[in-house]
Amino acid sequence: MKKIYIILIAAFFVCSSSNSQNSTSSPYSFYGIGSLNFKGTAENRAMGRISVYNDSIHMNFRNPASYTGKNMFSFNNEGRLVKFTVGLGHSETDLSTSNNSSEATNTSFDYLGLNIPMGKFGMGFGLIPHSSVGYKLQSSNQEDLIQYKYSGSGGLNKAFLGFAYQINDNISIGFDSRYNFGNIENIALEFLYDEDSEPLDYQAREVNRSDLSGLNFNFGLIYKGKISTSLDLHSSFYYSPEYNLSSRNNRVFASVVINSNSGLEFPINEITVDLESVGLAKTDLTMPSKTNIGLGVGREKKWFIGAEYTFLSSSVFSNDLINIDNSSFEDSSIISIGGFYIPDYSSFSSFFKRLVYRAGLYSEKTGLNINGQSINEFGISFGLGVPSGGLFSNINTTVELGKRGTTDANLVEENFVNFQISLSLNDRWFIKRKYN
């Protein structure tokens, strides 16, 4: 697996079936630790993936300073809301090269979080998938004989715990620690033929597995102030320093017999490679730092528009276990613009006037470069916030349409539609007693 050419993907599309374990079927998930998932809520995604806006009923995973705040008060400062949220996602993707195309479908768990107020402090914790690997590729020669089949699965998750402090009415700060864990498995199956182009009885298989773990930190700052009596200014900043992931690696070679009807592989003999002797049994992956800054204006409970810029030092990433000659990593960045509009949040006569209408767009340089071509992504999004159940609780929906990659340089273009639904529950746990 020293060299994988996406130029050979003309016949690779064997990823048309649903995969409930991975949130991606992208061939680009072969590289690095897989395709990076958006680490925000459905509300963020619906507004072009911005997170600069913070309110009292929605949790914000991206900036730990949001775990506290004056805006968490309700009912004339009688209580502060405990926020719980969970999200699910579904994607439909069309993959195409200059002469071939296919489709893929995925359904996934997106996030789970709880935010608890504690005086001027606040605490947040939860679970977020960080990256996903999910591809099935094959390459053929000029005689249309399969030479290799590649497949991958797994990904990385983050369990986080964070705290925030409200310095004054306008400024809050926070930090969280994130434990990364997961595994990635890459499989290469080489097909062997005789002089008459007939397949041999035994084929060769290589399996590489990495079990990943590590800790990283995230620091945040939020400012909210008044521009005028009716206009608010929102700004935010968060920073995640560079960190290392520990990777425990395993490599197995095998001769396999393939059932021509079912496609199942039956290993005849297996050899576990002594990676310890070459210094690859345990390696460290350097993960990039991330810097985000956001700014926006709006009228409380009416409308908001904001923009964000995110920078990642992705060029520091490397993987000693699998070297791919035609690919490299470069620094990446994301520009996002979005907002929301509420016709009348207190309307009793019209349900539709109380809906939150969200929209946005983003442009991303992913940091992956293949065959000298930078892989970029662009998307637009729309969403609704629907009041539901108890007081302050709501259902949030998002539709995101986008494109990743290109058919230039013999690469793959992905056109996708992402659907996301989340449930945001809010309740008052800490209320001062007025009567004995």
Secondary structure as the mmCIF struct_conf table of DSSP 4:
data_model
#
loop_
_struct_conf.conf_type_id
_struct_conf.id
_struct_conf.beg_label_comp_id
_struct_conf.beg_label_asym_id
_struct_conf.beg_label_seq_id
_struct_conf.end_label_comp_id
_struct_conf.end_label_asym_id
_struct_conf.end_label_seq_id
HELX_RH_3T_P HELX_RH_3T_P1 ILE A 6 ALA A 11
BEND BEND1 SER A 17 SER A 17
STRN STRN1 ASN A 19 ASN A 19
BEND BEND2 SER A 20 GLN A 21
BEND BEND3 SER A 23 SER A 23
HELX_RH_3T_P HELX_RH_3T_P2 PRO A 27 PHE A 30
BEND BEND4 TYR A 31 TYR A 31
TURN_TY1_P TURN_TY1_P1 GLY A 32 ILE A 33
STRN STRN2 SER A 35 LEU A 36
HELX_LH_PP_P HELX_LH_PP_P1 ASN A 37 PHE A 38
BEND BEND5 GLY A 40 GLY A 40
HELX_RH_AL_P HELX_RH_AL_P1 ALA A 42 ALA A 46
TURN_TY1_P TURN_TY1_P2 MET A 47 ARG A 49
BEND BEND6 SER A 56 HIS A 58
BEND BEND7 PHE A 61 ARG A 62
HELX_RH_3T_P HELX_RH_3T_P3 PRO A 64 TYR A 67
BEND BEND8 THR A 68 THR A 68
HELX_RH_3T_P HELX_RH_3T_P4 LYS A 70 MET A 72
STRN STRN3 PHE A 73 SER A 74
TURN_TY1_P TURN_TY1_P3 PHE A 75 GLU A 78
STRN STRN4 GLY A 79 SER A 96
BEND BEND9 SER A 98 ASN A 99
STRN STRN5 SER A 101 MET A 118
TURN_TY1_P TURN_TY1_P4 GLY A 119 LYS A 120
STRN STRN6 PHE A 121 SER A 140
TURN_TY1_P TURN_TY1_P5 GLN A 142 GLU A 143
STRN STRN7 ILE A 146 GLN A 166
BEND BEND10 ASN A 168 ASN A 170
STRN STRN8 ILE A 171 GLU A 190
STRN STRN9 TYR A 193 TYR A 193
TURN_TY1_P TURN_TY1_P6 GLU A 195 ASP A 196
BEND BEND11 SER A 197 SER A 197
HELX_LH_PP_P HELX_LH_PP_P2 GLU A 198 GLU A 198
STRN STRN10 PRO A 199 PRO A 199
HELX_LH_PP_P HELX_LH_PP_P3 LEU A 200 LEU A 200
BEND BEND12 ASP A 201 ASP A 201
STRN STRN11 GLN A 203 LYS A 226
BEND BEND13 ILE A 227 SER A 230
STRN STRN12 ASP A 232 SER A 240
STRN STRN13 TYR A 243 ILE A 258
TURN_TY1_P TURN_TY1_P7 SER A 260 SER A 262
STRN STRN14 GLU A 265 THR A 272
HELX_RH_3T_P HELX_RH_3T_P5 LEU A 275 VAL A 278
TURN_TY1_P TURN_TY1_P8 GLY A 279 GLY A 279
BEND BEND14 ALA A 281 ALA A 281
STRN STRN15 LYS A 282 MET A 287
HELX_LH_PP_P HELX_LH_PP_P4 PRO A 288 SER A 289
STRN STRN16 LYS A 290 ARG A 299
TURN_TY1_P TURN_TY1_P9 GLU A 300 LYS A 302
STRN STRN17 TRP A 303 LEU A 312
HELX_RH_3T_P HELX_RH_3T_P6 SER A 314 VAL A 316
BEND BEND15 ASP A 320 LEU A 321
TURN_TY1_P TURN_TY1_P10 ASP A 325 ASN A 326
STRN STRN18 SER A 327 PHE A 329
STRN STRN19 SER A 332 TYR A 341
BEND BEND16 PRO A 343 PRO A 343
TURN_TY1_P TURN_TY1_P11 TYR A 345 SER A 346
BEND BEND17 PHE A 348 SER A 349
TURN_TY1_P TURN_TY1_P12 PHE A 351 PHE A 351
HELX_RH_3T_P HELX_RH_3T_P7 PHE A 352 ARG A 354
HELX_LH_PP_P HELX_LH_PP_P5 LEU A 355 LEU A 355
STRN STRN20 VAL A 356 ILE A 370
TURN_TY1_P TURN_TY1_P13 ASN A 371 GLY A 372
STRN STRN21 GLN A 373 PRO A 387
BEND BEND18 GLY A 389 GLY A 390
TURN_TY1_P TURN_TY1_P14 LEU A 391 PHE A 392
STRN STRN22 ASN A 394 GLY A 405
BEND BEND19 THR A 407 THR A 407
HELX_RH_3T_P HELX_RH_3T_P8 ASP A 408 ASN A 410
STRN STRN23 GLU A 413 ILE A 431
#
